[in-house]
Amino acid sequence: MLHRIARLSNNLKMKNKLILSFVLIVMAPVLIIGGAVTFYFRQQALDNAINQATNNVEKIKSQTLTMLRVPTDVSNLLLFDENLKQLINTRYTSALELTKSYLSYTKFSDYVRQYKEVSAIRFYMDNPSLINNSEYIPLNNQIKQAHWYQKAMSSKVIGWFYIPDEEESPIHRLSLVRKVSYPEYHSSGVLMVVLNQDGLNGMLKQEQFDTFIVDEQGFVIAANNPAKVGQTLEQMKLGLKPETVNKGTYNQVIKGSPSYVITDNLVPESSMNGLRVISIFTTESIVKDANRVSFMGFLFMLLVLVIALLFVYIVSVLTTGRLLQLSRQLNMVALGKFDVESRIDGNDEIGQLSRQFNYMVSSIQQLMNQVVEKTEYNNALEIAQKEIRLKMMASQINPHFLFNALESIRMNALLKGEKEIAHIVRLLGKLMRKNLEAGREKTTLREEVEMIRSYLEIQKFRYEERLNFNITIDPAAEGVLIPPLIIQPLVENAVVHGMENKSDGVEVNVTIKAMYDRLQIAVEDNGAGITEERMDEIIQYISGTEDSENRSIGLRNVHQRLTMVFGQKAGLQITSTYGERTRISFVIPTGEE
């Protein structure tokens, strides 16, 4: 299957490949992803709306419970009020006595003024001597048959009711009702605390969705649209019934539109019944904006894809045209025409191929010319190699002649009794012999120290009392192999530069210590020392930085040889105090070959 697809792709022209690839790789996935994103945004909008409505319902529930706590506390205070009990249960014989009692008891009006959540307080009592003044109301048959009165008298806990009765002073508001019993008078009544309707509606007025609170009978007691207060769920034709409205979130078709209904139950403490908070929003109202944005995004995306397809078509035509031109030029080279020059411009891959094509043609021509010159070049190379070998032999003849001449001078000095001169000449010859053997890759530390000692004794002969030296070597280090001429340049540097501006002479100490897995070598002198400026120049130079002054070429050579053989950690370490001392040291590993 893959082979057939590959063969089919190879048979397509590049222009068609580019267009087909764009359609399959870009257009189709973008359209699919665009549809998925549209669905995602639509679902996100619904989820956000549900979460917002749920949070709002929870917030309203909390605020309502807080508001209902005030009339509950007021009723608790009045439940045990002795003055109220006396006023309600007294049988008045005259209107004057009743009026005085009404005027003397002001707690109802005081609580109404004190708490904004309460709009009125009433007490219903079977006492014919009372007069209805909208606070103390004697019972009649209409009140006794009311649903809220019968519920209150049949229970000892608080009840919450929307009261739509048609009594002389209608309430039409959510009210707290509770039975108040006076055993000593063998009587009982109903206390009613009426809530402030504006306060109830005020909690809902900021709600974005259609939100209201209903009691157990289906009466709307508060809504963000105040016109709905007092209506029942059946009258609003929402398809909701008090007995079927349960807590939760569910879909329902309301007035022909798919909608979401979010409900929560609200039962105050010590109450016989509770309330329900309901929030309703239509699906269309939520996804309308998301659908519009998605549609505009789809149109914009489609426009961009069409423009991109046109651009891909233009690029494919230009690209294939340049490739065809390069193909014709390659055919001319294949026919043996090497004077072809490609003039395809651009810095892209095709432009690079054009320049590489020109370079290839030029290289072919150069190679053809080089074939003719190759023999002459090889002959010249052989001659040059022979000359180098002759020069190497000559460089060894001169030191041998000098060593033989020094040996003859030493023998003549011995014959004439000049033992000191003969000793110095022997040391110089020994030093020359070691230099002839410096071509070896490694030498023992013992041999290197012997050459250093010979050098220092020769210098001692020259400077006499101005030069003193000490060589301390750990016996365990004598057999260690090191590169030849690695310590002698440091000793020479200490003698030559230590003597500068030092009339009283210099002392050179060479210390070699063998440690567990490394060897420490130090050359120290008490000569003129090095200034900080000169020290910076030396460190830069021996580390490889170019410098016009090559006074420290020996140090640089030693440093570079150490780092090449043993690594960067084996390089020279130089410390100096100007006018007092200079110390050059290095550490080489001995734990492995």
PyMOL commands that set and color helices and strands:
alter all, ss='L'
color gray80, all
select helices_A, chain A and resi 2-11+14-79+82-89+95-104+107-114+141-144+147-153+183-185+197-202+226-228+283-334+349-415+419-436+445-466+475-477+488-498+532-542+553-566+568-570
alter helices_A, ss='H'
color red, helices_A
select strands_A, chain A and resi 118-125+136-138+159-162+174-182+187-195+210-214+220-223+248-254+257-266+275-282+443-444+467-473+481-482+506-514+518-525+573-577+581-589
alter strands_A, ss='S'
color yellow, strands_A
deselect
rebuild
show_as cartoon
